Amino acid sequence: IERLCGYCESLRAHHHLGVVCAQKKNKTITPVAVGGIAGGEKYIVKNIFFKFAFDQKLPRKPEQPEQYMYGGDKPANDKAMKAAAHDLKSAVQIFNTNVPDLQTPLMCTVDYRGYRLLCCSKLPLDSTTMKLGSNDAGISFVDECPELRDQVKRVCEALNLKEHIVIEDRPPVWGPGDMEGHVGRDGKHYVVDLARLFPPESLADTAVGRNIYYHL
């Protein structure tokens, strides 16, 4: 924990946030393509996985209008920052359920001059290790490990979260539709992408953009 927090704090001294915020063509640390849009741009430096929280455009067909993940018709970086904080809160709550042998990444957030990074320990995961959940916004859903599914169920029951339908005509799931469960290359069970573990409150009509993705 001390090493992770110490390195994240050193970001300020080494201006890595400035490197991250630069235009893509000027970056000396380039983002990595690991899938997903909601978490912002991703970077891996010294075995730490960084998510730079800013609102990104969603994929669209040519005839469709531009749409941002959190702001809808315009970017809302403050909402992307809220979602990054939710990821950390959810990891803490999962840890506190004490479900045996279910791991979450070690995490912290770094706020600097109006920007936020979510900093996570790099885990032994890749696209082949995902055994539960969805990594494509719910287009497909994987359920290949009964033991991992039971662990997530126990977490949800401890947090008073019910099994629910995420996509019509698909089986109900425990936890958010975009959470990923992995059996790592080390054989351990992990859950990641936890920002939407807890459902949003009843939303006001004045809420900004795609509010279900950033409200608690």
VMD Tcl script that draws the C-alpha trace (Angstrom):
set ca {
  {0.00 0.00 0.00}
  {2.81 2.40 0.91}
  {4.60 1.72 -2.39}
  {1.45 2.28 -4.44}
  {0.45 5.45 -2.64}
  {4.01 6.73 -2.66}
  {4.38 6.25 -6.39}
  {0.98 7.80 -7.11}
  {1.95 10.81 -5.00}
  {5.18 11.11 -7.00}
  {3.08 11.70 -10.10}
  {2.91 15.32 -9.05}
  {6.65 15.71 -8.88}
  {7.25 13.95 -12.19}
  {4.44 15.73 -14.06}
  {2.95 12.47 -15.31}
  {-0.48 14.04 -15.15}
  {0.77 16.66 -17.58}
  {2.00 13.89 -19.84}
  {-1.36 12.13 -19.63}
  {-3.33 15.32 -20.33}
  {-1.26 16.29 -23.36}
  {-2.55 15.83 -26.87}
  {-2.14 12.24 -28.01}
  {0.56 13.08 -30.57}
  {2.68 14.74 -27.85}
  {2.39 12.01 -25.21}
  {5.52 10.24 -24.07}
  {3.34 7.78 -22.11}
  {0.75 6.44 -24.53}
  {-2.61 4.89 -23.61}
  {-3.09 1.13 -23.82}
  {-5.98 -0.57 -25.60}
  {-7.53 -2.82 -22.96}
  {-11.19 -2.30 -23.90}
  {-13.92 -0.28 -22.28}
  {-14.94 3.37 -22.52}
  {-16.49 4.25 -19.16}
  {-13.18 4.37 -17.26}
  {-11.53 6.88 -19.60}
  {-8.07 6.45 -21.11}
  {-5.93 3.68 -19.61}
  {-2.18 3.63 -18.99}
  {0.25 1.13 -17.49}
  {3.38 2.50 -15.80}
  {5.65 0.51 -13.48}
  {3.01 -2.21 -13.01}
  {0.33 0.29 -11.99}
  {-2.82 0.50 -14.09}
  {-4.06 4.08 -14.40}
  {-7.49 5.22 -15.55}
  {-7.57 8.88 -16.56}
  {-11.14 9.93 -15.74}
  {-12.61 12.04 -18.51}
  {-15.76 11.71 -20.58}
  {-15.29 9.89 -23.88}
  {-17.38 9.66 -27.02}
  {-19.35 6.46 -27.49}
  {-19.04 4.43 -30.70}
  {-21.78 5.37 -33.16}
  {-23.03 4.83 -36.67}
  {-22.47 7.68 -39.18}
  {-26.14 8.68 -39.09}
  {-26.24 8.87 -35.29}
  {-25.45 12.05 -33.31}
  {-22.38 12.26 -31.09}
  {-22.95 10.88 -27.61}
  {-20.68 10.97 -24.58}
  {-20.55 8.25 -21.95}
  {-21.65 10.49 -19.08}
  {-22.70 13.87 -20.45}
  {-24.90 12.74 -23.31}
  {-24.75 15.41 -26.00}
  {-21.69 17.11 -24.46}
  {-18.75 15.95 -22.34}
  {-19.12 15.97 -18.54}
  {-15.68 15.28 -17.10}
  {-16.88 15.94 -13.55}
  {-19.30 13.02 -13.91}
  {-16.50 10.77 -15.18}
  {-14.58 11.72 -12.04}
  {-17.58 10.77 -9.89}
  {-17.69 7.35 -11.55}
  {-13.97 6.81 -10.83}
  {-14.60 7.53 -7.15}
  {-17.49 5.03 -7.17}
  {-15.08 2.34 -8.39}
  {-12.96 2.82 -5.27}
  {-15.98 2.94 -2.94}
  {-17.31 -0.30 -4.39}
  {-13.96 -2.07 -4.00}
  {-13.91 -1.09 -0.32}
  {-17.42 -2.42 0.22}
  {-16.63 -5.70 -1.53}
  {-13.53 -6.09 0.63}
  {-15.60 -5.48 3.75}
  {-18.02 -8.33 2.92}
  {-15.17 -10.76 3.69}
  {-16.21 -13.22 0.98}
  {-13.31 -15.70 0.95}
  {-10.93 -15.86 -2.01}
  {-12.48 -12.99 -3.97}
  {-9.96 -10.29 -4.79}
  {-10.20 -6.65 -5.86}
  {-7.29 -4.54 -7.07}
  {-5.45 -2.31 -4.64}
  {-6.71 1.20 -5.50}
  {-6.39 4.87 -4.79}
  {-7.39 8.09 -6.53}
  {-5.11 11.03 -7.26}
  {-6.66 14.48 -7.82}
  {-4.42 17.17 -9.25}
  {-5.34 20.55 -10.74}
  {-8.85 19.50 -11.65}
  {-7.98 16.06 -13.03}
  {-8.43 12.62 -11.50}
  {-6.55 9.37 -11.94}
  {-7.77 6.05 -10.60}
  {-4.65 4.04 -9.78}
  {-4.85 0.25 -9.49}
  {-2.37 -2.53 -8.99}
  {-1.79 -4.38 -12.25}
  {-3.44 -7.79 -12.07}
  {-2.63 -11.03 -13.93}
  {-5.67 -10.64 -16.20}
  {-6.36 -10.47 -19.92}
  {-9.23 -11.07 -22.32}
  {-8.93 -14.84 -21.89}
  {-9.28 -14.78 -18.08}
  {-12.74 -13.18 -17.94}
  {-15.24 -15.82 -16.78}
  {-18.15 -13.68 -15.59}
  {-19.76 -10.44 -16.77}
  {-19.43 -8.24 -19.82}
  {-16.58 -6.23 -21.33}
  {-18.58 -4.79 -24.23}
  {-21.33 -2.80 -22.47}
  {-23.68 -5.75 -22.20}
  {-23.70 -6.85 -25.85}
  {-22.45 -10.22 -24.67}
  {-22.34 -11.78 -21.22}
  {-20.02 -14.51 -19.98}
  {-20.92 -16.97 -17.21}
  {-18.32 -19.75 -17.19}
  {-17.33 -20.18 -13.54}
  {-20.01 -21.29 -11.03}
  {-17.67 -20.70 -8.07}
  {-16.98 -17.10 -9.14}
  {-20.70 -16.52 -9.75}
  {-21.46 -17.80 -6.23}
  {-18.84 -15.47 -4.74}
  {-20.38 -12.45 -6.50}
  {-23.83 -13.60 -5.33}
  {-22.60 -13.73 -1.72}
  {-21.16 -10.22 -2.05}
  {-24.45 -8.88 -3.40}
  {-26.51 -10.59 -0.71}
  {-24.25 -9.09 1.97}
  {-24.79 -5.64 0.41}
  {-28.56 -6.13 -0.02}
  {-28.30 -6.10 -3.81}
  {-30.78 -8.29 -5.65}
  {-30.33 -10.35 -8.78}
  {-31.78 -8.32 -11.66}
  {-32.32 -8.06 -15.38}
  {-29.71 -5.91 -17.14}
  {-30.77 -6.54 -20.75}
  {-34.21 -7.67 -21.83}
  {-34.46 -11.34 -22.85}
  {-31.19 -12.15 -21.04}
  {-30.88 -14.12 -17.78}
  {-30.75 -12.08 -14.55}
  {-27.34 -11.28 -13.11}
  {-25.81 -10.46 -9.74}
  {-24.03 -7.13 -9.68}
  {-23.76 -4.52 -12.43}
  {-23.91 -5.57 -16.06}
  {-20.48 -4.11 -16.84}
  {-18.58 -5.65 -13.92}
  {-16.01 -8.26 -14.91}
  {-15.14 -11.40 -12.99}
  {-11.82 -13.06 -13.82}
  {-9.97 -16.22 -12.94}
  {-6.47 -14.78 -13.10}
  {-3.41 -16.43 -14.55}
  {-2.42 -17.05 -10.92}
  {-5.65 -19.02 -10.34}
  {-7.18 -16.39 -8.04}
  {-10.64 -14.88 -8.49}
  {-10.91 -11.14 -9.18}
  {-13.68 -8.61 -9.82}
  {-12.92 -5.33 -11.62}
  {-14.82 -2.40 -13.16}
  {-16.92 -1.83 -10.07}
  {-18.18 1.76 -10.53}
  {-21.80 0.73 -10.99}
  {-22.01 -1.88 -8.23}
  {-24.61 0.18 -6.36}
  {-27.81 1.25 -8.13}
  {-28.58 4.97 -8.60}
  {-31.12 6.77 -6.48}
  {-34.40 7.95 -8.01}
  {-33.25 10.54 -10.53}
  {-34.47 14.08 -11.01}
  {-35.41 15.28 -14.49}
  {-32.73 17.95 -14.17}
  {-29.88 15.42 -13.84}
  {-27.09 15.88 -16.39}
  {-26.72 13.54 -19.36}
  {-26.68 9.76 -18.98}
  {-27.18 9.99 -15.24}
  {-27.66 6.32 -14.39}
  {-23.96 5.78 -15.11}
  {-22.60 8.20 -12.54}
  {-25.27 8.60 -9.83}
  {-25.41 6.59 -6.62}
}
mol new
graphics top color blue
foreach p $ca { graphics top sphere $p radius 0.5 }
foreach p [lrange $ca 0 end-1] q [lrange $ca 1 end] { graphics top cylinder $p $q radius 0.2 }
display resetview
